[in-house]
Amino acid sequence: MNASIPQQIARLQAMTVGELRVEWERLYGEPTRSRNRVFLWRRLAWRVQELQFGGLTDVAKRRLGELAEEPFRRARMPNGFSTGVVMAPPRPSSTRRDPRLPSTGSTLVRKYRGDEIRVVVLEDGFEWSGRRFDSLSEVALAVTGSKWNGWLFFGLTKRTRKP
């Protein structure tokens, strides 16, 4: 490309997804799986500037690697890209915590038959009446004596009925 950087970027913005994918392969030397036009032209705009002015220095790449809380996860790194920092693999979580749950230490409160039911949210379960439970449904069963959806029982979700 002989045009100035702003002209090259404007040309990229005007391209179709198919044209951007061809340009990606030309500039990166590998095909892309993305079909997101905005993503492609922005990354290609970066690449055009990187080729013209140089990319991040090794020092900057190393510093970014140090600052990252977790390693950048990607199925496949671009050819020739290395931060120079070896990151520890992510720690496997022994339990999968539902992101909808309130934070650890929170208390769920529900009135049931005149009693106030207080359940403490633990990192790996729930505590009610000095006992530990794996799920809210188990707590609801212990409280009521019948099977309940724990989310419904404690009001963390609403029942949706089909008309």
PyMOL commands that set and color helices and strands:
alter all, ss='L'
color gray80, all
select helices_A, chain A and resi 5-13+17-28+37-53+58-67+136-144+150-153
alter helices_A, ss='H'
color red, helices_A
select strands_A, chain A and resi 107-112+115-122+125-128+131-133
alter strands_A, ss='S'
color yellow, strands_A
deselect
rebuild
show_as cartoon
